[in-house]
Amino acid sequence: MSYDEVKRRIGPADRDVGSGLYIYVYDLGKDDQVILTFATLDHLLSAKVTHADGSVTDLVISSVNQ
């Protein structure tokens, strides 16, 4: 999935914190965040939720047919 596809589905990220990789942060409220990491803007590498308590949940990435 590309970043353009992500933006079409859920909107632009709240922040870009990447350096070397593209790392986009979406704030969910109460200090929870979704963090999407891209090698290039056309290739989503990982998706994680960081929780206010410091724990991290990996999200499963799968191809979605449109």
N, C-alpha and C positions, 0 to 999 in steps of 0.2 A: 504494500500500500504506500502511496506517495503522500507527502505532506499536503499537496493540493487536494487529494481525496479526503484527507482528515479534515481540512478546513471546510470543504463542502458539506461534510456530515455534521461536524460539531463546532465549527467556527475557528477563528485564529487563537493561537496560544496566548496566555497571559504574559509569558516571558520566554525569551530565548537565552538560555544560560550556557550554551555549548561553546566549546573552543576546540577545534579539530573535528569534533562530531557535531551534528545538529541535535541539540537537546531542547525540547520544548516543554514548558510547564503549564499545566492547566490547574488553577486553584479550584478546589471543590468546597471550600468552607471548612471552618473548625480546624484549620491547619492541615487538612488532607489535600494531597495533590496527585494528579496523574502526570507522569513523566514519560514522554515519548522520545526515543533516541533513533536517529537516522544516520546511516553511513553517508548516503547522498539523499537529496530531497525526494528521490524516487524509491528509496528502499528503507522501510521501517525495520529497525533491528530489534527493539524491545519496547515494551509498555509495562509500566509499573505504577502501583499506587503506594505513595508514602503516607503513613498515618501519623496523626499528632503524637502518638506514643513512641514514634521512632521505628515501628515495624514496617515492613515492606511486603507487598503482595505482587507477585508477578502475574501479569495478565496474559492469557493465551492469544497469540496472533495467528489468525488463519485468513486464507483468501476468501474474499466475499464477492460473489458474482452479482453484478448489477443488473 
